[in-house]
Structure formats: C-alpha cells, structure tokens
Amino acid sequence: VTGASFFVFSGALKSSSGYLAKSSIVEDGVMVQIAAENMDTLRQALREMKDFTITCGKVDAEDPQEHVHIQWVEDDKNFNKG
C-alpha cells in the first residue's frame, strides 16, 4: 500500500509497449501510464465516483506485478481541521 500526495494518470501508453499499464513513484506522488482506451473508462469512473482498478505489468506475465485501486471513501470532515 502506497500513500501519495498526488496522482498523475497518463493515457499515452502505447499498446506496442508490451505493458497493460505502468506505475512509478514521482517525488511524493504516483504516475500511472495507461492506454488511451482505458483513460476514457477511468474518466467515466471518476465522473461517476465509482471505484476503479488498473492492473499494471507486462501483457504476457502470468501474475500481474501490481494493481492501482482508486477507491472512494466516506468524507471525513474532521481530517486536518484547523
């Protein structure tokens, strides 16, 4: 589990790269590179405030290397108050 100050989602991953998606730590955030087709699905999930999972790793790998879960939670109004 990784916490981050920010996330960057890039829809520039080419299908010829051989990856489902790629994630990397950038400064104190996370960058996730996905294919353009998946970016449209991600945008729709964010608009509708629905959970979304991105599987990262090589296309031909038997087990995915990692998952990026976008999870909506209850709004905690008392967090970082004052």
Residue pairs with C-beta under 8 A, 6 or more apart in sequence:
2 25
2 30
4 25
4 28
4 29
4 30
5 27
5 28
5 29
6 28
6 29
6 30
7 29
7 30
7 31
7 32
8 26
8 29
8 30
8 31
8 32
9 31
9 32
9 34
9 39
9 42
10 31
10 32
10 33
10 34
11 34
11 35
11 36
11 38
11 39
12 33
12 36
13 19
13 21
13 22
13 33
13 34
13 35
13 36
14 35
15 35
18 58
18 59
18 60
19 33
19 56
19 57
19 58
19 59
20 55
20 56
20 57
20 58
20 59
20 64
21 32
21 33
21 34
21 35
21 38
21 54
21 55
21 56
21 57
21 68
22 32
22 33
22 56
23 30
23 31
23 32
23 33
23 54
23 56
23 66
23 68
24 30
24 31
25 31
30 68
32 54
32 56
32 68
34 42
34 54
38 54
41 52
42 52
42 54
42 70
45 51
45 52
45 70
46 52
46 70
49 72
50 72
51 69
51 70
51 71
51 72
52 69
52 70
53 67
53 68
53 69
53 70
54 67
54 68
54 70
55 64
55 67
56 64
56 65
56 66
56 67
56 68
57 63
57 64
57 65
57 66
58 65
